[in-house]
Amino acid sequence: MTDPRSGDGGAPEPAHTPELAERAARRRVAVIGGGVAGLVAAESVAAIGAHATVFEAQERAGGAVQAGEADGLVFDAGAESFAVRGGHVRALIDDLGLGDRVRTPEPGGAWVAGIPGGAAPLPHGGLLGIPANPFAEDVRRVIGWNGTWRAWLDRLLPPLTIGHDRSLGRLVRRRMGARVLDRLVAPVSTGVYSAHPDDIDVDVAAPALNAALTRVGSLSGAVAEITGGAGRAPGAAVQGLDGGMAGLVDALVARIELLGSEVRTATPIERLDRDGERWIVRVVESGEPGEQGEEAADGIPESFDAVILAVDEGTARRLLAPHVPELAAVAAASSPRIEIVTLVLDAPVLDAAPRGSGVLTVPGSHVAKALTHSTAKWAWLRERAGSRHVVRVSFGAQDEDPATAALDDEAAAALALAEASALLGVALPPDRLRGSHRARFVQAQPSAVAGAAERRTAAAAAIGAVPGLAATGAWLSGTGLAQVVPHARAEAERIRHALLWG
Ligand SMILES: Cc1cc2nc3c(=O)[nH]c(=O)nc-3n(C[C@H](O)[C@H](O)[C@H](O)COP(=O)(O)OP(=O)(O)OC[C@H]3O[C@@H](n4cnc5c(N)ncnc54)[C@H](O)[C@@H]3O)c2cc1C
């Protein structure tokens, strides 16, 4: 269990005296949004003995971390892994007693589709898709001889510091040519960040590249130096949980309740009000926004000492507008909409994992953005699926609505099946489909998108200036559990400190 006496990464707090405990027990905190950010923040608040109430709009907590079910099989319908870097998610998992469920994905790598001659394995040893050696057989297979010779020119061009050109797309195009950009880097940046390489800030996506390029003199040489030639990019490793990442959500909810706090699902918050120093949250009652607040038995609206907002950017801005007018001056980010259609298939043709763990696509070459062959990637899921296969097909990209958006569930599953067949290079007739599941998401802007860091810093400063108010979630921390978890802890720590010490 989290030690209530120590802040995460901060200086140790003084001893937990009875007087402090009493003070904490009187404090009430509203956490709006029950995704991982909100749950982690609530658990941190509850750990000092204060009372946290999580208000979650949906029927279940978890947000982008959610379980799906089809043909009696349960799998991750949203996030399916966590980045190992930083160790924050692993520490949380261990703290919740789930350490023995951590699993590493199977070694088969991803493929890239949409290149002449059919799909090919994504080359080993690259960084953000940038190859360390353009003459390597697996690289040449994707970019062809013309692309290889053009990429080799990178070694002859005079060095230039990335400081002059922070756009990943412009940098790669200039040094290694359009084929490396379009066939290797764009599939990775679109698949991983939902953003075109032109919009990715090199210094954020690959902080070590700048210095290495200046030192080594070429982009491919810099990549070779950073990755050690053949390894994967440092920090690129991910792990998952046996049974699915949704197990993390269940454990967080159980911990919050064990600590005497609560998670209220199906409770969308419409408005945030102030009554002197206290906060009042207004719940949407039976679809009629803003009609009345949650009321205690005596008819007085429930009020809170502090509020932690852990919702998406659009909702946060709406709720905060009356309290943080300065936020209006910070530009809003575009948030790509994503749909994931998960298919459960009776298809022995997939037993050999024809495309490894999955497929990334050259943007514009296919309707789907990417595919994960989940039963090839995760042994725990393969064991549960028996002879069946689980394949996730992702739709939607930057500035583009998912192609499935206007389709009903049956049509979306049919489209996903057709795309899966094309991307996996095997026939998958409709009678192979045992079941399907569909989930819709709005993805926060990734940290690596140019200007994101500055926007976040400005938004956080405006929010942090309001007493008793904190905000967290992927729109402020950057997408990915490895960023969301420590940010939520840090924001909760700010509130804990204010509750105890004023
Ligand atoms: C499809 C997909 C796959 C991903 N895969 C991975 C992965 O494999 N590994 C990884 O590390 N990261 C992954 N991510 C990113 C990661 O899942 C997210 O960054 C993280 O889960 C975001 O957590 P959050 O709590 O900030 O937001 P969310 O999970 O979006 O939670 C916000 C919550 O607020 C609730 N809410 C909104 N409005 C209101 C309101 N008015 N009142 C009450 N509640 C409200 C929402 O219902 C939601 O539950 C993925 C994301 C997506 C979308």
Ligand as a Chemical Component Dictionary entry (heavy atoms), coordinates in Angstrom:
data_LIG
# 
_chem_comp.id                   LIG 
_chem_comp.type                 NON-POLYMER 
_chem_comp.pdbx_formal_charge   0 
_chem_comp.three_letter_code    LIG 
# 
loop_
_chem_comp_atom.comp_id 
_chem_comp_atom.atom_id 
_chem_comp_atom.alt_atom_id 
_chem_comp_atom.type_symbol 
_chem_comp_atom.charge 
_chem_comp_atom.model_Cartn_x 
_chem_comp_atom.model_Cartn_y 
_chem_comp_atom.model_Cartn_z 
_chem_comp_atom.pdbx_ordinal 
LIG C1  C1  C 0 -7.456  2.812  -28.003 1  
LIG C2  C2  C 0 -6.354  3.182  -27.054 2  
LIG C3  C3  C 0 -5.301  2.318  -26.824 3  
LIG C4  C4  C 0 -4.288  2.660  -25.944 4  
LIG N1  N1  N 0 -3.270  1.797  -25.710 5  
LIG C5  C5  C 0 -2.359  2.079  -24.774 6  
LIG C6  C6  C 0 -1.385  1.123  -24.400 7  
LIG O1  O1  O 0 -1.376  -0.007 -24.921 8  
LIG N2  N2  N 0 -0.463  1.467  -23.446 9  
LIG C7  C7  C 0 -0.509  2.704  -22.831 10 
LIG O2  O2  O 0 0.317   2.972  -21.956 11 
LIG N3  N3  N 0 -1.435  3.612  -23.154 12 
LIG C8  C8  C 0 -2.355  3.327  -24.099 13 
LIG N4  N4  N 0 -3.308  4.240  -24.410 14 
LIG C9  C9  C 0 -3.303  5.530  -23.710 15 
LIG C10 C10 C 0 -3.826  5.386  -22.292 16 
LIG O3  O3  O 0 -4.823  4.412  -22.262 17 
LIG C11 C11 C 0 -4.396  6.706  -21.844 18 
LIG O4  O4  O 0 -3.407  7.712  -21.972 19 
LIG C12 C12 C 0 -4.886  6.669  -20.398 20 
LIG O5  O5  O 0 -5.638  5.514  -20.118 21 
LIG C13 C13 C 0 -5.701  7.920  -20.155 22 
LIG O6  O6  O 0 -6.207  7.915  -18.845 23 
LIG P1  P1  P 0 -7.055  9.154  -18.331 24 
LIG O7  O7  O 0 -7.573  8.787  -17.005 25 
LIG O8  O8  O 0 -6.288  10.405 -18.486 26 
LIG O9  O9  O 0 -8.256  9.327  -19.398 27 
LIG P2  P2  P 0 -9.466  8.384  -19.735 28 
LIG O10 O10 O 0 -9.088  6.977  -19.665 29 
LIG O11 O11 O 0 -10.024 8.905  -21.020 30 
LIG O12 O12 O 0 -10.500 8.674  -18.555 31 
LIG C14 C14 C 0 -11.274 9.841  -18.479 32 
LIG C15 C15 C 0 -12.571 9.450  -17.787 33 
LIG O13 O13 O 0 -13.347 10.616 -17.540 34 
LIG C16 C16 C 0 -14.704 10.270 -17.715 35 
LIG N5  N5  N 0 -15.485 11.478 -17.924 36 
LIG C17 C17 C 0 -15.491 12.288 -19.012 37 
LIG N6  N6  N 0 -16.364 13.302 -18.811 38 
LIG C18 C18 C 0 -16.887 13.134 -17.588 39 
LIG C19 C19 C 0 -17.831 13.878 -16.809 40 
LIG N7  N7  N 0 -18.415 14.994 -17.270 41 
LIG N8  N8  N 0 -18.156 13.429 -15.573 42 
LIG C20 C20 C 0 -17.584 12.299 -15.082 43 
LIG N9  N9  N 0 -16.683 11.563 -15.779 44 
LIG C21 C21 C 0 -16.338 11.981 -17.010 45 
LIG C22 C22 C 0 -14.671 9.349  -18.922 46 
LIG O14 O14 O 0 -15.851 8.564  -19.012 47 
LIG C23 C23 C 0 -13.427 8.521  -18.644 48 
LIG O15 O15 O 0 -13.710 7.351  -17.948 49 
LIG C24 C24 C 0 -4.329  3.918  -25.292 50 
LIG C25 C25 C 0 -5.389  4.794  -25.528 51 
LIG C26 C26 C 0 -6.397  4.445  -26.387 52 
LIG C27 C27 C 0 -7.541  5.390  -26.617 53 
# 
loop_
_chem_comp_bond.comp_id 
_chem_comp_bond.atom_id_1 
_chem_comp_bond.atom_id_2 
_chem_comp_bond.value_order 
_chem_comp_bond.pdbx_ordinal 
LIG C1  C2  SING 1  
LIG C2  C3  SING 2  
LIG C2  C26 DOUB 3  
LIG C3  C4  DOUB 4  
LIG C4  N1  SING 5  
LIG C4  C24 SING 6  
LIG N1  C5  DOUB 7  
LIG C5  C6  SING 8  
LIG C5  C8  SING 9  
LIG C6  O1  DOUB 10 
LIG C6  N2  SING 11 
LIG N2  C7  SING 12 
LIG C7  O2  DOUB 13 
LIG C7  N3  SING 14 
LIG N3  C8  DOUB 15 
LIG C8  N4  SING 16 
LIG N4  C9  SING 17 
LIG N4  C24 SING 18 
LIG C9  C10 SING 19 
LIG C10 O3  SING 20 
LIG C10 C11 SING 21 
LIG C11 O4  SING 22 
LIG C11 C12 SING 23 
LIG C12 O5  SING 24 
LIG C12 C13 SING 25 
LIG C13 O6  SING 26 
LIG O6  P1  SING 27 
LIG P1  O7  DOUB 28 
LIG P1  O8  SING 29 
LIG P1  O9  SING 30 
LIG O9  P2  SING 31 
LIG P2  O10 DOUB 32 
LIG P2  O11 SING 33 
LIG P2  O12 SING 34 
LIG O12 C14 SING 35 
LIG C14 C15 SING 36 
LIG C15 O13 SING 37 
LIG C15 C23 SING 38 
LIG O13 C16 SING 39 
LIG C16 N5  SING 40 
LIG C16 C22 SING 41 
LIG N5  C17 SING 42 
LIG N5  C21 SING 43 
LIG C17 N6  DOUB 44 
LIG N6  C18 SING 45 
LIG C18 C19 SING 46 
LIG C18 C21 DOUB 47 
LIG C19 N7  SING 48 
LIG C19 N8  DOUB 49 
LIG N8  C20 SING 50 
LIG C20 N9  DOUB 51 
LIG N9  C21 SING 52 
LIG C22 O14 SING 53 
LIG C22 C23 SING 54 
LIG C23 O15 SING 55 
LIG C24 C25 DOUB 56 
LIG C25 C26 SING 57 
LIG C26 C27 SING 58 
# 
